[in-house]
Amino acid sequence: MSGPERITLAMTGASGAQYGLRLLDCLVQEDREVHFLISKAAQLVMATETDVVLPAKPQAMQAFLSEYTGAAAGQIRVFAKEDWMAPPASGSGAPTAMVVVPCSTGTLSAIATGACNNLIERAADVTLKERRQLILVPREAPYSSIHLENMLKLSNLGAVILPASPGFYHKPQTLYDLVDFVVARILNLLQIPQDMLPRWGEHHFVSDE
């Protein structure tokens, strides 16, 4: 199996809930264990942008997401925002990779300053201090100098900043194709197999020039 076997997936309150849900589904299909974290703002955005309404309690949310994705028992583990005993809160128990998608600029700022006010921020802090893979997927436009400074700081600390900016060279036909473009890039960084988007050079893209 290539790529990490366990991954922390966090969703925060930026637009783009579809990216997080699609990534969760892909990770489940690739037999990865997912430690799932979500903010209240992200739940509100998800209910606004999709037909998915998550239960409030972690145990009920875990059951819902397991059924939604077809996950095996225990494959998805949901933790509350102040569950400081959860594996992602400690370097000795956290998965070797973490993705925050979508990543709000507020969460970006908190991670950049080491705030650790909730489990999402603490999990990201652990990922950085342990020199593990942290992928942040912001979705904002335009970016302020504050946002850009935080991104630069985190990039210098080893995080990967992957804006939710889909390309068009694969000639997308649907909205789902645009979502898959970003999710495929995340999976490529995690070195997890995906067949949604060919790697550059696998297929020749015809130019008009």
N, C-alpha and C positions, 0 to 999 in steps of 0.2 A: 504493500500500500504506500503510495507516494503522498507526501504532505502530512500535516499533523492529524493524529487520530482524534484529538479532543480540541475543540475550538470554543472560545467565548464569543458569543454574538450579542452585541448590545444595540438597541434601537433607541434613539433620542428624538427630540421634538422638532426636527426639520422636516420639510416636505420630502417625500420619497419613500413612504412606507413600503411601496411595491418592491423596492430594491432589497430591503431587509427580509421580507416574506419570501421572495424568490430565492435569495441566498440560503435561507433556512431550509427550503424545500430541496435545493441542490445538495446541501451538506448531508441531509438525511438520506437522499438517494445514493450518495457516495459512502454510506455507512459510517459517518463520523458522529461522535458524541458531541452534542451541542449544549453548552451552558448558556442559557438564554436570560438576558437582562433587558428590561424595558422601562422607560420613564413614563410617568403619568402623561406628560405632554405628548409623547410618542403614541400612546394609546388613543389620545384625542385626535391626533393627526391621522392615525390609521382608520379610525371610525369615519373621518371626514373624506379621506381619499379612496377608501376601499369599502367592500361589503363585509369586512372582517371586524367583528366586535369582540374583543378579548374579555374573558371573565376577569374580575378584579383580583381574586385570590390566586397566589402562585400555584397551588395544587390543582385548582380548576383550570387555570391557564395552561398548565403542563398537559393535562388530559386533553384539552381542546386542541392544542398545537400538535400533539401526537396523532390525534385522529385526523387533523387537517392535512398533515404531511404524510401520513401513513408510516410514522416512525415506530420502531420496535419499542417494547417496554423499557423505560429507563434511558432511551437514546437521547431524549430532550429533557434537560433538567432546568426548571425555572426557579430563580431565586429572587426574593424581595429586595427592595432597594436598600434596606438596612440589615440585611442578613450577613453580619460580619463574620459568621462562622462558615460561610459558603467557600468552597474551594478557590474561586477566583480572587478572594480577598487575601490570599497568602501565596508567597512564592513557592512554598513547599507543596501546594495543592493545585495551583492554577494551570490551565491548559497552556500549551506552548505557543499559541497564537490567539490574537483577539482582533475582532473587526467591529468597528462602530459604524453602523450604516442604517439610516442616515445619521450623520453626526451634526448636531446643532452647533452654532458658533458659541453658544453658552457652554456646552460640553467641551468644545475645543479649548476655550479659555481656561476652564477648570482643570483640564488635564495638563495644559501648559504650565499652570502655576502649582500643580500638585495639591489641589484643594482637598480631594478625598472626602467630600461631604456625603456621598452615597456609594453604593456598591459599584456602580458603573465607573465612577471616577477612581475609586480605589483599585478596581481591577485593571484599569488602564495604567495607573501608577505602578502597580506590581509588574505589569508587562514591561514597562520601560526600565524599571530598576533591575529586573532580571535579564535584561538585554534580549527579550523575546520579541516576536513579530507583532507589531501593532499597526493595523491599517485603519485609517480614518477617512470616511467618505462624506465630506461636507456637501451641502446643497444650499447655496445662497447666491444671490446676485443683486447688486455687485458686491465684491468684497471690500471692506474698509481696510485701512492701514492696520488697525488693531487685529483684524482677522488674519491678514497676511503676515504680520509679525508673529502671531501665535503659530501659524503654520510653519514658518521658517524655524522658529524655536524647536518645535516638535520634530521637524525633519532633521535638524541638527542633532537631536537626541536619539534618532534612529527610527522614528515612526515614518510610515509611508502615507503621504497625503494623496488620495485618489479622488479628485472631485467627481461628482456625479455628472459627467459631461460626455454623453455618448457620442461616438463617431458615426459617420454615415457611409464609410467606404464599403461596408458590407451590404449596402442597399436595403435598409430596413423597410419592411412592408407594413408592420403593425407597431403599436405602442409597446407590445411585449418584446419585440425585437430590440427596441431601444433599452428597455430594462435589462434584457439579457446581455447586451453589450457591456454594461457596467459590471454586472454580476460575473460575467466571464473573465473580465480583467481582474476582479478580486480573486477568483478561483485560480487564475494563472499565477498570481503572486503567492498564493498559498501552496502552489504546486499540486493542486488537486485536479484530476482530469475533468475536462468539460468538452462538449461537442456543440456548444451554442455559437461559438465564434472561432473561425479558423485563425491560427497564428499567422502573422504577416509572413508571406512567402510560401505558405502552404497552397494558396490559390493565387493566381495572378489577377490583379485588378486592372482592368483595361482603362487606359488614359485616353483622353480626347486629343492629346498633343501628339 
